[in-house]
Amino acid sequence: MNPRIKLFFTLSLILNVIFVGVGLGLLYRFCVDMPMPIPADMSPEARHFIAKTFQDGREQTKPLIEKIKSKREVVEDIITAEKFDAKAYDKAVADMLETRDEISKKRASIMGEALKELPAADRERFAKRILDGLEGKRPPHKKGFHHKYMKDDKDQDKKDDKKPD
C-alpha cells in the first residue's frame, strides 16, 4: 500500500477516535447536568407514580403552555414595533402573567391530587421539591454560556466605575 494512503487512513482513524471521545464526553456531561426532579430515596412505586403524574400534568398543561407562547409572541411584537405602545404592552404582559399563574395553579392542583396518594414518608422526602416548585424556584444548574456575557457586562461596569471623569 502507498505510504500516503497509510498515513491518510491512520490520521482518519485517530480523528474518528477523538471525535467519538468528544461526543461521548459531551453526552455524559449533558446527562450529568440534568437535575433529577424526583428524590432517589423515595420508594420505587412512589417514584413511578410521581413520574407518571408529571407526564400527565404536562399533557394537561400543554394548552396553557401553547397559550402563553402565543401571548409571548404578542409581547415580543409590541416590544419590537416601530412605535412602542405602553398600554398595549402593559395589557399583553398582564395577560401573559395571568396565564402563567393559571399554569402554576394547575400544576399545584395536579401535585396536590398526587400527594393524596403518597405515603407520609415519601411526601416528606419530596417536600422540598414541592415547596421550591410552588415558590417558582428552579433547581440549580451549571453556569452556561449566557452567564459568560453577564459576567463580562459586570466586569465592564467595574471598569467604567474606575474611569476618571
C-alpha positions as CSV (number, residue, x, y, z in Angstrom):
1,M,0.0,0.0,0.0
2,N,1.2,3.5,-0.8
3,P,2.7,5.3,2.3
4,R,0.5,8.4,1.7
5,I,-2.7,6.2,1.8
6,K,-1.5,4.6,5.0
7,L,-0.9,8.0,6.6
8,F,-4.3,9.2,5.4
9,F,-6.1,6.2,7.0
10,T,-4.1,6.4,10.2
11,L,-4.9,10.1,10.6
12,S,-8.6,9.4,9.7
13,L,-8.7,6.7,12.4
14,I,-7.1,8.9,15.0
15,L,-9.5,11.8,14.2
16,N,-12.5,9.5,14.4
17,V,-11.5,8.2,17.8
18,I,-11.0,11.8,19.0
19,F,-14.5,12.8,17.7
20,V,-16.2,9.8,19.3
21,G,-14.5,10.6,22.6
22,V,-15.6,14.2,22.5
23,G,-19.1,13.2,21.6
24,L,-19.3,10.7,24.4
25,G,-17.9,13.3,26.8
26,L,-20.4,15.9,25.8
27,L,-23.2,13.3,26.1
28,Y,-22.0,12.3,29.6
29,R,-21.8,16.0,30.7
30,F,-25.3,16.7,29.4
31,C,-26.8,13.7,31.2
32,V,-25.0,14.5,34.5
33,D,-26.1,18.2,34.4
34,M,-29.8,17.1,34.2
35,P,-31.4,17.7,37.6
36,M,-33.3,14.7,38.9
37,P,-36.7,16.1,40.0
38,I,-37.7,13.0,42.0
39,P,-35.6,12.2,45.1
40,A,-33.7,8.9,44.7
41,D,-34.5,7.8,48.3
42,M,-38.3,7.6,47.6
43,S,-39.8,4.1,47.1
44,P,-39.8,2.8,43.5
45,E,-43.6,2.8,43.5
46,A,-43.8,6.4,44.6
47,R,-41.1,7.5,42.1
48,H,-43.0,5.8,39.3
49,F,-46.3,7.4,40.5
50,I,-44.7,10.9,40.6
51,A,-43.1,10.4,37.2
52,K,-46.5,9.4,35.7
53,T,-48.1,12.4,37.5
54,F,-45.6,14.7,35.9
55,Q,-46.2,13.3,32.5
56,D,-50.0,13.5,32.8
57,G,-49.6,17.0,34.2
58,R,-47.5,18.1,31.2
59,E,-50.3,16.8,28.9
60,Q,-52.9,18.7,30.9
61,T,-51.0,22.0,30.8
62,K,-50.0,21.8,27.2
63,P,-52.9,24.0,26.0
64,L,-51.9,26.6,28.6
65,I,-48.3,26.5,27.6
66,E,-49.3,27.0,23.9
67,K,-51.4,29.9,25.0
68,I,-48.5,31.5,26.9
69,K,-46.3,31.0,23.9
70,S,-48.7,32.9,21.7
71,K,-49.0,35.7,24.3
72,R,-45.3,35.9,24.4
73,E,-45.2,36.5,20.7
74,V,-47.7,39.3,21.1
75,V,-45.5,40.9,23.8
76,E,-42.5,40.5,21.5
77,D,-44.3,42.1,18.6
78,I,-45.2,45.1,20.8
79,I,-41.6,45.4,22.1
80,T,-40.1,45.3,18.6
81,A,-42.7,47.6,16.9
82,E,-41.6,50.8,15.4
83,K,-43.5,52.8,17.9
84,F,-43.8,51.4,21.5
85,D,-47.3,51.3,22.9
86,A,-47.0,51.2,26.7
87,K,-50.7,50.5,27.2
88,A,-50.7,47.5,24.9
89,Y,-47.5,46.3,26.5
90,D,-49.0,46.5,30.0
91,K,-52.1,44.7,28.9
92,A,-50.2,42.0,27.0
93,V,-47.8,41.4,29.9
94,A,-50.7,41.2,32.4
95,D,-52.4,38.6,30.1
96,M,-49.2,36.6,29.9
97,L,-48.6,36.7,33.7
98,E,-52.2,35.7,34.3
99,T,-51.7,32.7,32.0
100,R,-48.5,31.8,33.8
101,D,-50.4,32.0,37.1
102,E,-53.0,29.6,35.6
103,I,-50.3,27.1,34.7
104,S,-48.9,27.3,38.3
105,K,-52.3,26.8,39.8
106,K,-53.0,23.8,37.5
107,R,-49.6,22.2,38.4
108,A,-50.2,22.8,42.1
109,S,-53.6,21.2,41.8
110,I,-52.2,18.2,39.9
111,M,-49.5,17.8,42.5
112,G,-52.0,18.1,45.4
113,E,-54.1,15.3,43.9
114,A,-51.0,13.1,43.6
115,L,-49.8,13.9,47.1
116,K,-53.0,12.5,48.5
117,E,-51.9,9.1,47.2
118,L,-48.4,9.1,48.5
119,P,-47.4,7.7,51.9
120,A,-46.3,10.2,54.5
121,A,-42.6,9.1,54.3
122,D,-42.4,9.7,50.6
123,R,-44.3,13.1,50.9
124,E,-41.7,14.1,53.5
125,R,-38.8,13.2,51.1
126,F,-40.5,15.1,48.3
127,A,-41.5,18.2,50.4
128,K,-38.6,20.5,49.5
129,R,-39.1,19.9,45.8
130,I,-42.8,20.6,46.1
131,L,-42.2,23.8,48.0
132,D,-39.5,25.0,45.7
133,G,-41.8,24.4,42.7
134,L,-44.7,26.3,44.3
135,E,-42.3,29.2,45.0
136,G,-41.1,29.2,41.4
137,K,-37.6,28.2,42.3
138,R,-35.7,26.1,39.8
139,P,-33.0,23.5,40.5
140,P,-29.5,25.0,40.2
141,H,-27.6,24.2,37.0
142,K,-24.1,24.8,36.0
143,K,-23.4,28.2,34.7
144,G,-23.8,28.1,30.9
145,F,-22.8,30.2,28.0
146,H,-25.2,33.1,28.8
147,H,-23.6,33.6,32.2
148,K,-20.3,34.5,30.5
149,Y,-21.9,37.6,28.9
150,M,-23.4,38.6,32.2
151,K,-20.0,38.3,33.8
152,D,-18.4,40.3,31.0
153,D,-21.0,43.1,31.5
154,K,-20.3,43.2,35.2
155,D,-16.6,43.4,34.5
156,Q,-17.2,46.3,32.0
157,D,-19.3,48.1,34.6
158,K,-16.5,47.8,37.1
159,K,-14.0,49.2,34.6
160,D,-16.4,52.1,33.8
161,D,-16.7,52.9,37.5
162,K,-12.9,53.1,37.8
163,K,-12.5,55.5,34.9
164,P,-11.9,59.1,36.0
165,D,-14.4,61.7,34.7
